[in-house]
Amino acid sequence: MCQDKHPFHGRFWRRALNNDLINDTQALLGGRIGASGATRRVALKAALGVGYAAAAMPIMAQTAIKTPSTGLVSGEVTIDVNGFKMPAYRSAPAGKTGLPVVLVISEIFGVHEYIADVTRRLAQAGYLAIAPELFVRQGDASAYGEIAKLQAEVISKVPDGQVMADLDACVAWAATNGGNTDKLAITGFCWGGRITWLYAAHQPKIKAGVAWYGRLVGNATAQTPTHPLALVGKLKAPVLGLYGAADTGIPLDTVDKMKAELAQGPAAAKASEFVVYPEAPHAFHADYRPSYRVAAAEDGWQRLLAWLKRQGVA
């Protein structure tokens, strides 16, 4: 059978996605527009933060980082959002309160093992880190074996407004569960990188953001009415952007446009910075995927920790 006859290959799945999601999908697939992810439900999550999402195949076990939970409280919690019970994965130093808070926003694959590990890395550095499952109302991101189908059936249906409200609920939860929300930051990857910029323009309490290869421009839709470039004037806190020059989904000219806009913006915008890694593709921090680039990922992580300290979050 010809690949293009599959409903989520080639021109067929293009009809189900807007250009922004097509670009994101292309980047996640390493530039292979017609390609699909795993077709079997392999390495599927048994619980939040356990295992890897099926569409994230193939998994590179030899490079995947495993951060110990020694000295931490780590696992799934439930956060109330106006009566809706939203699952989240949180990690924090055991027995401590008044902790600085970092919201961790996933890629389109949801809160699987990689994102859970990121929360543990932050907890080992002294933070209360919370990774909410932001797609749960629209579907189970872990159950999809193909990136394009996941984009079309779940991700494209998630409204920015819903996400902002969910993150506000995470902040409220943190304030009553050992966190000091006067020291609040956010970091996110890919889809979550874009959300990082949006939340830094939304939440007055935010002190710092770190956006990993998040899209900066896009088409206005009912679910995504505005994009980071248009929100520069509303930034409440400076954002560190970590991007790859070899990213097929985020052209460098959009980074240049964002830099120019930030230079003309308010104080938080002017204080924002970009680091562009010359050889890095999209998802270069994703240590469980072939896109992982150890040098860029490790440098970016050290910059994240330094940025949070510099902005008064640590």
N, C-alpha and C positions, 0 to 999 in steps of 0.2 A: 504494500500500500504506500502511496506517495505521502511523504510527511505532511504536505500542505493540506491534506484532507482531514487531518486531526483537528478538531475544533479549537485547539489552543496552540496550533503551530501556524507560522507564517501569517498570511493575510487574514485568516479567520480570527485569531486571537487579537490581532491589531484592532479589529472592529470593536472589541469589548473594552479597549483601553484608550485613554487619551494619550497624547504625545508624551506627557510627563512620565506616565507609568511605563510607556514603551521604552523610554530612555533609561529609566531605573532598571527595568527588566534586562535590557541589553547589557548594562553595566554588571549586574549580578551574574549574568551568564558569560561574562568575559568577552562580550562583543558578538556572541553567536546568536543572532536574532531568532533563528528558527529552533534553537535548542530547548530542550526541556530538562527538568531536574529528574530526580529519581522517580521511577514509575511504580515502585513498590513502597509500601509503608514500612520503611526500615528505620532503625534507630529512633523510633517514635517515642515521644515523651510519655512516661507513665504518670508523671505528676509535674507540676510547675517546676521548671529549673532542672529537670532530670532528663537526660538523653538529648538528642538533637532533632530538630524539625526535619521531616522527610524531604522537603524541597531544598534543603541545604546540602544534599549529597553532591559529590562524595566527601566524606569526612576524612580529614588528615589527622589521624590519631597521634601520629608521631610528633606533631607540633602543637597539639591542643594543650593549653596550660591548665594544670589542676592545682588550684590554690587550696591549701588545707583550711579546715574550719576550726582548727585548734584555737581556743580562746575566744571563739565567736558564738553568738546565737545566730543561726542561719536557717532559713526555710520559708515555707509558704505562710502568708497571713491573708486575712480578708479585710478589705477596706470598704467602708460604707460610702456610697455615692448617691445621696438622696434616696436611700432605700434599696439601691442595687448593690449586691455584694460582689465587689470586684476582687479577684485574686491578685496577689502580688508576691514577689519574692524579696525578702529583706535579709540583710546581714548587718551585724553590729558587734562591736566588742562586748563580750559578756559582762553583765553586772555594772555597766556604766550608763550614766544619764547625761543630759546636757550636751549630747553629741552633735557636731556639725552634720548637716543632712545633704546628701547628694541623690537626686532622682536620676535613675539610669533608664534610658529609653531605647528599646530594642530596634533591631532591623525588622523587616517584614515577617521574619520567622517567629516572632513572639519571644516569650521568656523561656528559652531553652537553656541547655547546660552552659553555653558560652556566656550568656547574659548573667546567669546566676553566679558564674565564676567572677565576672567583673564586679559584682556586688561584694564578693568575698575579698577581692583585692583591695577595694576601697575600705572595707571594714578593717582589714589588717593594717591599713594606714590611719585608722582612728575615726572613720565616718560611719554614720547610720546611712546605709545605701538601700534604696527602695526601687525595685523594678516592677512596675504595674503591668498586668496583661491587658493592654489597651484595645485589643481586637476582639475581646471575648463576646461582646454583644453581636458582632457581625459573623463570627464563626471561629473554628478551631484552626489557627494558622499552622499548627504542628502536623495536622492530618493531610495536608496537601503535598502531593509528590511533584508538582510542576509549578515553577515560579510564576509563569504567565497566568495560569489558572488561579493561583492564590491572589495575585494582583487584581484580577478581574472580579473575582467572587467575594473577596473579603476586604482587601486593603483599600480598594477604590470606593468602598461604601462607608469608610470611617470618617466622620466629620471632624474637622479641626476643633470646632466648638466643644464637642464631646470630649476630645482629648484634653483640652485645657481644663475643663471641669473635673475630669478624672485626676489630673495632676494636682489641682487645687485640693482635692480630697486627700491625696497622698500627703500634702503638706500639713493639713489639719490632723491627719492620723499621726504623723511624725511628732507633732507638738505634744501629743498626749502619750507617746510611746518611746520616750527617752531622747527625743531630738530637740535641738535648739534651732528653731526655724528663723532666728535672726542671723544664722549662718547657713544659708541655703544656696545650693548650686544645682546645676543640671548638666548631664552629659548624655549624648545619644549617638547612635551609629546608623548611617544610611538614612532610612526613613526617620529614625530617631534623631539624626543630625539636623534635619529640617525642623523637626519639632523643637529641638533645643533653641534654635533662633526664635521660633514663634513664642515659646514660653518665656524667653528672656525679654520679650516685648509685652508680655501679658501680666506677669506676676510681680507686683511691687516689692515683695520681700526678697526677690532673687538678687544674689550678689555676684554670681559668676556663671558662665556657661562654657562648655567645651563641646563643639560640634565636629563630629568625625564624618567627613564627606557627605554632608547633607545638601540636598538640592537647594539652590538659592533663588531660582526664578521658575516660573511656570504659568500655565493657563489658569485663569480664574474659573472655578467650578462651584457648584452648590456645596460640595464637601470641603473644598480647599479654596476659599474665596480670595485669600491673600497669601503672598509668599515672602520670604525673608527680605528680599531687596526692597519691597514696598513698606516694610515695617521698621526700617532703620531709625526713623524719627521717633519711634516709640520704645526703643530699647531701654530697659531699666537697669541693665548691668552689662559689662563688657563680655564679649564672647571671643574665645580662642577657636579659630577654624583650622582644622587639620585635614588637609586635602592631598590628593595624589595627582601629579601631572599626567599620568597615564590612565586616568579615570575616563572610560568611554562614555559615561553617562552625565558627567559634569564638565562641560567645556571650560577651559581656563579663562576664556573671555568673560564668563559669568562671575568668576572669582574677581577678575579685574574690575568689573562693574560694581561688585559689592564693596571692594576696597575704596573705590572712588566715592560711593555713596556714604560709606562710614566716615570718610574724611570730612564730609560736609555736615555730619549729623551732630546730635547732642553729645554730652561728655561721655556717656557710656559707649556710644558708637565710636567716637574718636579713640577711646582706650582699647577697642577691640583689635585683635591681631589675626593674621593668617600665617600658617606655615604650609608650604607646598613641597611635597617630597618628589623629586624629579622622576624617579623610576617607579613610583608606587601606583598600582591600579586601584580601582574601587575596592572597598572592604579589606584594605591592607592590614587592619588591626585584627581581623577575624582569624584567630590562630588555628581554627578547626577547618579552614577552607584553603583551597589551592591559591587563593588571592593573597594569603598572608605574606607579609614582608617583614621579617623580624627586626631589621634595623630601624625602619620607619615606625613600626609598632612600639618598640621599646623607647625610642626617642619621644614619640608622641605621648606615651604614658608618663614619662618623667616630666614632660612639659605640662601635662594635665595637673599633676600633683603640685608643681611649682606655681601654676596659674591659680589654683584654689588658695594656696597660701598667700600669694601676692594680693589677691582680691579680698583677703580677710575672712575666708571661709574656714580654713584650718584652725 
